[in-house]
């Protein structure tokens, strides 16, 4: 799914947070779908998490990286 080196890659990440009732009891796990260059690489992956907030981290793997057009939208 990855484009050749030195070409821009696109990632689309859809995250549905876990749901909790009024007492804080988890009703459903988080659900994650990830597309790399338009190809689904994780589809409705269920994540067992009790997180009520998330952080976004950007990571490299030795090679120089550049990021642009990062959007965070609440559904």
N, C-alpha and C positions, 0 to 999 in steps of 0.2 A: 504494500500500500504506500510505501514511502517513495517520494520522488528522488531523482538522482541528487548527489551531493551538490551543494551550492545553489539549489533551487528552493524557492519558498515552499514550505509545507503548510497545510491547513489542518487545524484540529478543531472539531466541534464537540463540545462536552455538554451533555444534558444530565443534570443531577437533580433528582427529586429527593429532598431531605426526608428522613424518617418522620413518621407522624406519631404524636403522643396525645393521650387524653388529658383531661383537666388535672388528673392526679399525677401526671408525669409517667404513666405506664405506656410503654411503646406499643403502638398499634400496628406499625409496619416498618420494615427496614428501608434504608435508602436504596434508590435505584439509579444506576449509572449507564449511560449509553455514550460511546465515544466513536467519532468518525475521524479517520486520518485520510486527508485528501478525498473526502466524499465516500470512502469505503468504511463500513461499520467494522470496527475491530473489537468492540465490547457492546453487546446488545442486551439491554435490560438486565445488567449484572446486579444482583442483589447484594448489598453490603450490610453486614451486621454491625451497626454502629448506633451508639446512643448520643451522638453529637447533635447539638441543637444549633451550632454555628459551624462554618467551615472556613478554612484559610486556603488561599491559592498560592502555590509555590511553583516557580519556574526553575528548571534544572538543566544543566548541560552535562555532557559526557566527554570531557577533554576538548572537543572541537569547539571553535568559536561559534557562538550563536547570536542571532539577532531576533528580536521580537517586534512585532508591529500589529496594530489593529486588534488589541485585546479588548474584548467587550465582556462585561458581566451584566447579565439581565436577569431580573427576578421574574419568575413566572407567576 
